[in-house]
Amino acid sequence: MKKYLLSKTLVIGIIILFFGASVLPSISGNIQSTNTFSNGSGIIPSVDRANEVESEANPVEPLDLINPFFDIYEVIDFGQTAWGMTSADFNDDGDIDFAVSSATSPFTQSTISIFYNDGNLEFTQDDVFTFYYSYISDLDSGDYDLDGDIDLMFTYSEKSGAIKTNGIVNILYNDGVNNFNDYTMVARHLPAGGEKRINPQITSADFDMDDDLDFLVGDNSGKVEIYLNNGSGNFTSAGFINDWGKVSWGLTSADFDGDGDIDFLVAAHDNPGTGIGYIYLKRNQLIESNHTIIFEQGPGELISETPFLIITVSLISLDYNNDGAMDFVTGGGSETYIYINRNGSFEQFFICRLPPSPEGNAEDLKEGAMTSADYDNDGYTDLITGGDQGTVRLLINRHTLAVITRPKRTYLYMFDEEKFPIFPYNGVLIIGKFTVGVKELVELEKVEFYVDRGLQETVTAPPYNFSWTWKPILLFRIRHTLKIVAYDSDGNHTEHERKVLRFI
């Protein structure tokens, strides 16, 4: 550790000595405004909260939010715990809306709000349910009773004094005009064997392929339980799919293997000695078993360690690049990652790190604070995040084809060897020879590599790498822009840039 810190300090000293102290903030301190945004038609969305027209968005966000995958905009700041999130066309107007559960700080009540999308990415808030007992842990939606409208499912933990005792799953049935006045308990998880099944997390889908919505529940116990719908909104437990050991909060469902039935991903912690979580894919066996087995027991296929030094993350499924294969996003702590599905295997890409609250409190997404849908009707799936700090952000899909993965943002590279991060945000320092690396999200025709607007090389087959040769004429020019332009077989193209400092 001492050697690491000494070498890192020495490198920073060299930077300041040769380039001047002003170099560091010039790369790491850029900001962008996220107060309002345009959908390309010149229309500026806002949030209508009661009689207020303008949202209270923070107009300044750090460089962390600039990324090649999504354009990020702040919708509303609740101030605390935007944990439950779900998307549906609640008013049946052809535009996808979203719902979010939030809480007051200090706690007096939880509220479920629907944000109606008018088609131009303007949202109108409608508070549809208030819950005075506790925080709402998770939220989902669907037509659970098959009456033609969208219901809401929410979860919470019962308490004895200040101690959580067991988990509850309720459904708010829609009366047909988006009134959600009464809730019905559909699952109650009592402690068993010393385990508390609290903080329940849910995902719903037609897992048994009988044309109604079922649901799965994960919680602090590490178990995932399946509840089957009888067709009228009455649910019966079909038992535990598996026990992953401890904490199974992250859940999302989709047809990840493309065989026609609905699988699920779970983020769970099953090794108490490591403090690391894992993401597993549980494949539905209905098609293979001629409709006799839904999920076989066992942990499923290990997809990845959770990309954070925490034991679980939130998960949400989406087809980011519209190739018909389901991808997924993880959120845990303040960081988000996307996993692109490549013929059944998943490749991880960093999206962004969400900033702390104005009071300096760190964001945390691990408790189910994401939902996805095509909110701008362009045919690509977008994303919405919440989190502990109550800030709701809309992430609009940029249809990116490929990204620069080397150099990594914030890192030092010496003679083509990756060393360690030295910048707080997006700065990169390169010393000596260097190879630029690119990863594709879809099959590509070619990738063009540029340095400071000059085309250097065109690569037409993977791996998409470029050997960047330094020239003596650049001795006193240390700031550079690396850029790629990626093209697919349909002629579509996207760009990705990275600002770097290079010395020899």
Disulfide bonds with the S-S distance in Angstrom:
none
